[in-house]
Amino acid sequence: MSHTTWSDVDSYLCGRLLAPSPELDAALQSSAEASLPAIAVAPNQGKLLDVLVRASGARSVLEIGTLGAYSTIWMARALPKGGRLITLEAVAKHADVAQANLERAGVADKVEIRRGNALESMHQLLDEGAGPFDFVFIDADKENTLPYFTLSLQLSHPGTVIFVDNVVRNGSLIDEETNDAQVRGMREFVDHARSERRVEITAVQTVGSKGYDGFAIAYVTA
Ligand SMILES: C[S@@+](CC[C@H](N)C(=O)[O-])C[C@H]1O[C@@H](n2cnc3c(N)ncnc32)[C@H](O)[C@@H]1O
């Protein structure tokens, strides 16, 4: 099986299952025009986030890593009336593009972009007594996945769902000798997660238009 097949199957699935969305297409287009990296979730993964937000009954979402707000729009649309989403972004240009995309998509009233380093923003949220959040999507610098996960737990309640993206990293996750800081970050996260008593957690490999990767999903129990 090749990357071409994975992309073709993604096109087939997205073409048949996902409703067209000019606003989501525009978010990707304006991100590309502003030279943001093309590392947003694939459309069918955006829809997976949508389904998970709905299925978990989430009214509050925390996203770590905004980019151009593509995934943000998917999740904001899935929230019920009165639902809120806070998304954390360090790069000012990304946050600017994201804000415009949220406004064009008509969800800016539900979403707050917090600019700055996400670790600092999460400590601020804790200091403010924000949360607990019902759904957390971790998708920023992979080196910090474990601290993001640990802080997310502090911002959670029993029943919170935590979704961690890009865990498998083209299979390099199992390379014990790796010098890649992003892979090491994911290995630290997985090693910690297996001993974390407050969650039920699994991880799943995926292939598709974004290549070979995978995600972890955790349910907070206590
Ligand atoms: C993979 S992209 C997010 C993609 C987005 N969730 C989507 O699917 O549309 C990661 C984002 O995290 C941001 N980021 C990286 N390190 C960060 C940090 N320490 N604090 C906050 N944001 C950070 C990057 O600037 C980038 O915009």
The ligand as a Tripos MOL2 file, in Angstrom:
@<TRIPOS>MOLECULE
LIG
   27    29     1     0     0
SMALL
NO_CHARGES

@<TRIPOS>ATOM
      1 C1          0.0170   21.0150   14.3160 C.3       1 LIG1
      2 S1         -0.2560   22.7290   14.4250 S.3       1 LIG1
      3 C2         -1.9390   22.7970   14.9880 C.3       1 LIG1
      4 C3         -2.8790   22.3550   13.9250 C.3       1 LIG1
      5 C4         -4.3420   22.6100   14.2740 C.3       1 LIG1
      6 N1         -4.6900   21.9810   15.5330 N.3       1 LIG1
      7 C5         -5.2190   22.0460   13.1720 C.2       1 LIG1
      8 O1         -5.3430   20.8180   13.0850 O.co2     1 LIG1
      9 O2         -5.7700   22.8500   12.3910 O.co2     1 LIG1
     10 C6          0.6200   23.1640   15.8920 C.3       1 LIG1
     11 C7          0.4730   24.6150   16.2910 C.3       1 LIG1
     12 O3          0.9960   24.7190   17.6280 O.3       1 LIG1
     13 C8          1.6950   25.9240   17.7290 C.3       1 LIG1
     14 N2          2.6740   25.8010   18.8200 N.ar      1 LIG1
     15 C9          3.8750   25.1750   18.7860 C.ar      1 LIG1
     16 N3          4.4910   25.2710   19.9610 N.ar      1 LIG1
     17 C10         3.6810   25.9710   20.7640 C.ar      1 LIG1
     18 C11         3.7550   26.4070   22.1140 C.ar      1 LIG1
     19 N4          4.8120   26.1160   22.8840 N.pl3     1 LIG1
     20 N5          2.7250   27.1050   22.6170 N.ar      1 LIG1
     21 C12         1.6310   27.3860   21.8510 C.ar      1 LIG1
     22 N6          1.5170   27.0110   20.5750 N.ar      1 LIG1
     23 C13         2.5070   26.3180   20.0320 C.ar      1 LIG1
     24 C14         2.3270   26.1170   16.3720 C.3       1 LIG1
     25 O4          2.6700   27.4770   16.1610 O.3       1 LIG1
     26 C15         1.2510   25.5950   15.4440 C.3       1 LIG1
     27 O5          0.4180   26.6480   15.0260 O.3       1 LIG1
@<TRIPOS>BOND
     1     1     2 1
     2     2     3 1
     3     2    10 1
     4     3     4 1
     5     4     5 1
     6     5     6 1
     7     5     7 1
     8     7     8 2
     9     7     9 1
    10    10    11 1
    11    11    12 1
    12    11    26 1
    13    12    13 1
    14    13    14 1
    15    13    24 1
    16    14    15 ar
    17    14    23 ar
    18    15    16 ar
    19    16    17 ar
    20    17    18 ar
    21    17    23 ar
    22    18    19 1
    23    18    20 ar
    24    20    21 ar
    25    21    22 ar
    26    22    23 ar
    27    24    25 1
    28    24    26 1
    29    26    27 1
@<TRIPOS>SUBSTRUCTURE
     1 LIG1         1 GROUP 0 **** ****
